């Protein structure tokens, strides 16, 4: 088990087959605060590696750091990839998005409402209210990152080609048809990013909604 902690450390816990774990140690990623983790064999050596979303405040920086596993519970730093100046990490997922047999990464960025993909692929963005039944109509569009204007049709979902290391942005429009009480744990709009072909959710973010 890998657990993201504070002060830039990832704790590694090894299972002992008795329902508990022994701590193998920790890996320092030399940045302010690790956030989401994704696990996969990124270099093809049959050992599990880690992709870690990390951020610094000064200077403001967001990037994904790859930690290569030795197969012993220990990891060494490899490459890092910038995913923007100020996105808030929400989710990090690994998968073969373009069908070439190699693992890719998708990063869902909360505060900038975008998703970063490490390889080109088709992604469908959609929005819903999850398990809550709310009197709202939700639509969205892909936007120009510089002007925030829609560059796609406004609809229930948006399917778009995302190039490697691109950071597309989306606008979400919520029209209320009744009262939505203040309950941020339940009353939320969720934005999901799925593979266009397989429908696998690669990342998601959400925001609480209420009526005034």
Secondary structure by P-SEA (a helix, b strand, c coil): cccccccbbbbbbbbcccccccccbbbbccccccccccccccccccbbbbbbbccccccbbbbbbbbbbccccbbbbcbbbbcccccccccccccccccccbbbbbbbbccccccccccbbbbbbbcccccccccbbbbbbbbcccccccccccccbbbbbbcccbbbbbbbbbbbccccccccccbbbbbbbccccccccccbbbbbbbcc
